[in-house]
Amino acid sequence: MTIAIRQIGPCFVGEVEGIDLCQPLSPEDVGAIHAGMDQYAVLVFHGQPISDEQQLAFTRSLGEIEHAIGTSLRAPEDYRLPTTFADVSNLDKYNKPMARDDRRRLFGIGNRLWHSDSSFKATPAKYSLLHARSIPSKGGNTEFADMRAAYDALDDETKTELEGLVCEHSQIFSRQQLGFTDFTDEERERFRPVRQVLVRTHPVTGRKSLYLASHAGAIVGWTVPEARAFLRDLIEHATQREFVHSHKWQVGDLVMWDNRQTMHRARPFPPHEPRDMRRTTLAGDGPTATQVTASAPL
Ligand SMILES: [Fe+2]
């Protein structure tokens, strides 16, 4: 059986049918999925009761895995999952929901702001693959915004202004917006800003997209207030409802998105209920901008 992809919701979201992620993919399936990602940017796979090993095997069949090392406030001895996964659950290593004031949880609330995964890394992520193992009784949707449509809808004057602009991204910037500022010196060092272009061009389709995230807190050569006001306006533009799709999770869903062409955010849910989501991530091809090795910690 060959896979089929049909549009669901807005034009950037496709549902993949005729595929069993428990089984190895054929080269034709791999090609069809990459082509689907190029076209849609978000693909939904319903009813996939896969194990960690099967999620890893599926991810590796599409490319090289990005490891999640030092990207959260979890200490290595507190990891619930191996570093081949980004643990975006609200669970501690004993699989219990974290206390409401646990700083690891508070840091994780930053995922409720619009972002692109790993834009705070010099080589940012390509695809993210998020699998639902357990979900809360309500809330917890993930919303996606099409950054190609957002770019296309800009006026020519703004497009010209954006050309060549480079932003600085750090998880400290995104958490500052929520009033979370109690970082240790070690964390400030670890979360030093990296540089990313503000407009990306897709290597296959040639389409341009806005490369935004709440992690972006500066534009090189701009004053901070002007840069932040400008970035805020762009995010507001890019996340108008016409560019947004909200995914309501069912256990066994796997959703894959292209971080180069979309932003996303998590929505709130009852804090005492487990939400076990496991993310594998495909590494990007390389930096989008030249890095400044001597950038100071924030
Ligand atoms: Fe994310």
Residues whose N, C-alpha, C, O or C-beta is under 5 A from the ligand:
A	BS01	LIG	D117
